[in-house]
Every structure is written in structure tokens, then in C-alpha cells.
Amino acid sequence: MRFVVLADTERAAGLAEMAALGLGADAQVVTHASGRPWILGDWRSDEAVIVSAGTRRLALFGNTRVSVPALSGQLARAGTPADLDRVFRPLRGSPHLLASFDGRTRSQGALSTARQIFYTTVDGLTVGGSSQRILAGLAGTGPRTEALAMRLLFPGAPWPLQQDAFWAGVETLPAGSWLDVRDDGSHRVHRWWSPPDATLSLRPGAEGVRAALVGAVEARPHGTAISADLSGGLDSSTLCFLAASTGAALVTHHLLPLDPANDDARWARWVAGQLPRAEHRYRSPDDGPAWFEHPDVIDAAALTDGPMAWHRNRVQLAHTARAMAAEGSRLHLTGVGGDELFSAGPVVLWSRWRENPRRAFSAVRRARVMNRWRWRDLAPALVDNGPFDAWLARAADGLTAPPLRTAGLGMNWGGELRMPRWSTAGATDAVRELILATAGRGVEPLHPHRAQHQLLDAVLATGGALREANTALSPTGVRWEAPFLDDQVVEAALRVSVGERGMRGRYKPVLAAAVRGLVPDRLVERRSKGEFSAEAESGLRRSRRMLVDWCDDLHLTRLGLVNADALRSALLGSHPHRHDLMPFESTIACESWLRLNSAGAPAGRSTTGGRR
């Protein structure tokens, strides 16, 4: 789904014509009460609710359940666009909310950024929308070379740089904010949400998660066939049980793992046996594409705003989407977000140590043994209490250091940031400059507590990855939905005490407590978790010849970002540890994106543009 939001002014007429060209022949138009174009886009009828109240208009784009008369009444009673907070907060499904309100427009997306708003200024008029690419086309700008350099960074750009727009002249609306555009084309950004503190004990916290998650799943099925991932893990299996309980015609999908030690397949078949009314599909890894395959040809609508975070299995996802479309599904549930919200990382240890070292010592000792941490690495991590901007500055200084197998133990504001060894000095300098400039501004973290910051940082990264995936998969007609990333589920998870989230001898204790009784106890008690380095190694091996051939004419080399000879040598070398595969993912995603754009017809200029 793509759309553009225009101010209620005659001056926007020319922009409406340009936007219609960028969206294509199927573009739809919703007008302001004045009759001027307000929203232009290519949404489906089953994912749009549009209501009126006098001269006001309200549009919800996404899967949600609402009463149109009640929604119209709330719109009529609102005194200002800010009063629409009361409309948006209780909505399930986290849709886009767009309002035309007495000459002003309000636009916002989801907290996770799985639905996002971007904006730009053209001839003094602020234009909002869901696609950076289309907005850049209106502004006549191109991608930012330094943003592409930042995408080479692994495991990924830190907050807030992960949210920077990829195209010059385009801005990203901060999560938890709404864009206010006046009829003169000027704009302001208002914050409507701030993350809560983690104050609830396990029982009330789990009850909140349970209610939010049930509501999130119920918001999506609309009496038609839906599909869902069924990995056999707690996250996807929970969604399958909840979806089946709504009466939806459910088709599950399981991709059999390559590693025989991965017991996901056994668990998926057991869960399927508990869902006799659903249809279950299993696919062998040899029956379809592998990781790192490059799409030969794609629809122009599938060109993403930037390199896909999930590029490694882009072709695999499209294969699944087409298979689910053949089953009659237009909506596919995925369990992404469950790990981000409920897997307690080492930062929980850090938090407990800060509160009471004596009580936390036994848990720290067990974790050290299980993870093979050295005391000389662990002790400094436990006592570190530096601010976020200081961590950013240190991260910028370590971009070319050898990768750490402990990944910094995961107790700081984020992981250890590294540039791949084949990146050029220019690319590394550009990334270092951006990080240091951000640290120099004294940027605040997403939350003062490291655990809360890490959770939100992961949610934003995953939400953005899901948004990119839905763009890439749009030609299949199947939309990927992640109920765990809904606003109310995220907020409920944030409210649970950090100490309750892990290190209790249980796997995902908050989620387990929340879904007990909704899913079989045997699943709740599962202790193992699938691991997929075999898929990464096999996919890289199968695509190695293509990737080595790319090095003869590397687009990233043309831009001065990657040394092609160094990348070729690394591709042909051995990779004994799964950590060694991580740097390839971001580089391959960037190169693939450049190649797809050179073969397609990207909006904006084809040359890269700079913006600092």
C-alpha cells in the first residue's frame, strides 16, 4: 500500500498530478471537504475505512475492527486534530491514521514503524506519505550515498540513525508522533506517545499482554482465508492458535530446516496436530529458492525505499507469498516481534546487577558458564553505567576493530558496531562522521533504562524490516502482518518489570504466562529454539558464483563504498563461525538494491544525493 497526503490548498494541484503519475494508473483519490485532493494511493478496499463528519474526513489504512457510526461520532466531537488521540489509542491492528480536519491534516503510523509516515517539502508545501521513493520523486532528489554506507554497518545502524530517511530531502516522522500540516503547507510534529516505565509484576503484566495480543489477532481476520507461519516456536504457534479461535479459514506454512538437529519441524507437526481444522503446508528447502538469491525481475511497485533488512530471504518470502495466494490468502501472519519483546537478553542481567549485585551473582555466574564469557569481559560490562551519547562515540571509534565473539555481551545500549573489512576508508569515515555528529548533539535514548531502550530499538528495526518486506511482496497480493508489533502489544510488554522478563529458568516467561490456557502447556514448556546458520551457509554457497561475478562490476565500488577485490576474496574464503556470515548480509542487500534500481525505474534522480 502506497499513498501521498496533500494539504488542503489549491497550490497542491500540481503535486497531485505528479503523485498520480508516480503511483500509476490504479491510483485512487480521496478529497478534502473542499473537493481538493487529499489522499492519493493504491490501497485495497478491504484495508481502508474512510468516514466523514461534516467537513471532516478520517481514513484508517490497515487491518482493524471499528464501528463506522461510532468513528464518525468521535470525529464530529473532536475539538482539534490532537483530540483524535482518543480515536487512535484503542484501535487494534495499528493502522495508519489520516485526518482532514478543518483545513489541517493529521498523519501517523504505528509505533513499530511497520506503518510509517515520511514527509518532504516541495515549493513550500509539506507533503506526507508512506513511501520515501515517491516523495523523493516529487522533490526531485535521489538516494543519499552516506545512508547507503550506513547500511553496510553490521549488525545494523544504531538509534536514531536507523530511522534516517534513505532519500535526500525526505524526513522520517518519529515513532509515537503525528504530522500536522496546515492549509498554507507548513507543518509541525507533535508527540502523542511516550514509552511507559516497567513497573508491573509478572501476573498483571502477563494479563495485559494476553488481552493486547488476543485483540491484535482478532483485528485481522475478516471471515476469509488467512495464512500464517508455523515454525513450531512459541511466537508463531501462538498466533496460529489465536487465529484458529476466530473461526478464520487458516492455512499454515512451515519451511523444513536444513539442519537435522533443528527440532522445529517436529514441533511444527505436533502443533499442526492440535489444529485439525486448519490446513497445513510443509515445504522442503530443496523445493524453492534459498537464502541470498537475487530476484531477476521485479515489479516497479516492489522497489523498496532502501536495501532490505531481510534481503537474504527476499526471494524465499516471495515464493511463500505466491504459494499462500494460491490458497486464497491475502493476509499472512508472522511471529516476528515475539523475540524482540519477550526474549530477555543479557541486559536483564545488567539491570539486576545494578539493583542488587549480591542477589544477582548466582544468575550472572550461570550465564557466564552457559555463554563461555570471560570474567575480564563480563566485569566491565556489568559495572558500566555510561550515558547513551558516550556509548555512541565509543562505537564510532571501534568501527574497524576485530569483531567480538561476545558481541559486547549485549549489556550496553546496543551491540558492537563494525564495518565489513571490504568497506573502503571513505565509507567508514562517512559512517563514523554520522555517528559522532549524532553523539555530539547529545541525542537521548528511546528510554532512560537500557533494557527498555534495547526493546524499543529492536521493535523499530523489525517494524521497518516488515514494512520493506511488504513493499517487496506487494505484487503477490499477500500482506505480511505481525500482531506482536501492534502498538498495544508493544506497550503491554514494556510495562512488565525488567526483572520478570528473564533469568527465571524459563523461556520467554512473560509470553508463556500470557498465553497459558490459550495454547497447549507442552508448547509453553518447550526449551529449544531453532537455529538457521545452515540456511545462511548453504544459501551463500549456492549464490557464491553470482556474487563473485558481481565483483567484476560492483555498483558499490562505483560509489566508492566497497573494495571489490576484498569482497571477492572474502566470498571465496572459509567461514567457520556463523558470526562471519553477518557482514555479507548487509553488503549483499545494498548491492542487490542498487542493481534492482538500475534495472527498474526508481523515482527521483538516478544519481545519488548528499544530505548531512
Salt bridges, closest charged atoms under 4 A:
ASP8 OD1 - ARG36 NH1 2.84
GLU10 OE2 - ARG36 NE 3.33
ASP42 OD2 - ARG2 NE 2.97
ASP46 OD1 - ARG44 NE 3.09
ASP46 OD2 - ARG330 NH1 3.91
ASP85 OD1 - ARG106 NH2 2.60
ASP102 OD2 - ARG56 NH2 3.11
GLU146 OE2 - ARG144 NE 3.49
GLU171 OE2 - ARG611 NH1 3.39
ASP180 OD2 - ARG104 NH2 2.62
ASP180 OD2 - ARG182 NE 3.62
ASP180 OD2 - HIS190 NE2 3.00
ASP197 OD1 - HIS447 NE2 3.04
GLU207 OE2 - ARG203 NE 3.73
ASP229 OD1 - HIS332 NE2 2.69
ASP235 OD2 - LYS508 NZ 2.58
ASP263 OD2 - ARG266 NH2 3.50
ASP263 OD1 - ARG526 NH2 2.80
ASP264 OD1 - ARG526 NH2 2.72
GLU279 OE1 - ARG281 NH1 3.46
GLU293 OE2 - ARG542 NH2 3.71
GLU327 OE2 - ARG281 NE 2.61
ASP339 OD1 - LYS508 NZ 2.53
ASP339 OD2 - LYS529 NZ 3.19
ASP377 OD2 - ARG374 NE 2.79
ASP384 OD1 - ARG394 NH2 3.86
ASP384 OD2 - ARG450 NH2 2.49
GLU416 OE1 - ARG418 NH1 3.63
ASP429 OD1 - ARG432 NH1 3.09
GLU433 OE2 - ARG612 NH1 3.58
GLU468 OE2 - ARG151 NH1 3.80
GLU481 OE2 - ARG115 NH2 2.92
GLU481 OE1 - ARG220 NE 2.67
GLU481 OE2 - ARG479 NE 2.79
ASP486 OD1 - ARG220 NH2 2.70
GLU491 OE2 - ARG495 NH2 2.83
GLU500 OE1 - ARG504 NH1 2.68
ASP521 OD1 - ARG516 NH1 3.39
GLU525 OE2 - ARG506 NH2 3.08
GLU525 OE2 - ARG516 NH2 2.97
GLU525 OE1 - ARG527 NH2 3.33
ASP549 OD1 - ARG545 NH1 3.54
ASP552 OD1 - ARG568 NH2 3.10
ASP553 OD2 - ARG558 NH2 2.70
ASP565 OD1 - ARG568 NH1 2.81
ASP580 OD1 - ARG405 NH1 3.35
GLU585 OE2 - ARG312 NH1 2.99
GLU591 OE2 - HIS555 ND1 3.24
GLU591 OE2 - ARG595 NE 2.79
